[in-house]
Amino acid sequence: MLKTALHRLSHWERLNFLLTNRIPRRWATLLMGRFSRIQQPWIRRASIGIWQLFAGDLHLEQAQKTDFQSMHDCFIRALRPGARPVHNDAATLISPCDGVLGAMGRINQTEIFQAKGYPYDLGELLGDTTLAERYRDGSFVTLRITASMYHRFHAPDKCHLQQVRYISGDTWNVNPVALKRVEKLFCRNERAILELDLPPEEPDVRATHILLVPVAAILVASIRLHALEQPLNLLYKGTNRITCDTHYHRGEEMGYFEQGSTIIVITGPELELNPALEQGQTIRMGEPLLIR
């Protein structure tokens, strides 16, 4: 029976991979972006209904509003106050988003993993080997935001955003099936690198630096940052290095995916992952993710 179940799972994984990756990913993504914004009432209701059928419970009772103009409006929904309590222990940094914990652990020099047996170099992900060296032998954690989850992301602590690097790329699906089949997938996809400086807790102590790397995917290649005027998506034509001067409080909203995807959190060796966390576990924004 177990063998039959595993065979069925393998068959479904192959079908899932073919359906989501062997199509014109760019055009499918642009088309979905337009379709999701249609405000015609019956299309809106049908779209959200089908989405809930396949994605699972959207927990709309947590949303700030429940009357949505379109499927897109529902997807980027804000939550009511108090729906995500922020852990306030200064010895921790919080998760910037809701997500399922994927590959995580120590960075081996500058090598990290997207899945077991699928390594990639931090310099390739960031498009900058000098920046990668800053995080040598640090830690990383992959947060996969599933279709039914809350899609906004927040500051992991009091911090200063000085620069955003945008790297245009492909839109491979980032689900576990694809991560086990496509080498260096995160290094291929559309992504942004947010460099955050965290002020020291005590005088004469060096500031801490971390990176948030939102990675877009098929149907979801659009990242909206409140610090920028333009969204970062397949139609973006601006500079790839965008200077910022934005300060955030712990838990303050930084932006959102205009659909769901993944955020990779990268730290130097001065921070460690919360030892209570396990791969496959679901974490919510505001819960302890890193320890000073």
Secondary structure, 3 states (H helix, E strand, C coil): CHHHHHHHHHHHHHHHHHHHHCCCHHHHHHHHHHHCCCCCHHHHHHHHHHHHHHHCCCCHHHECCCCCCCHHHHHCCCECCCCCCCCCCCCEEECCCCEEEEEEEECECCEEEEECCEEEEHHHHHCCHHHHHCCCCCEEEEEECCCCCCCEEECCCCEEEEEEEEECCECCCCCHHHHCCCCCHHHHECEEEEEEEECCCCCCCCCEEEEEEEECCCCCCEEEECCCCCCEECCCCCCCEEEEEEEECCCCEEEEECCCCEEEEEECCCCEECCCCCCCCEECCCCEEEEC
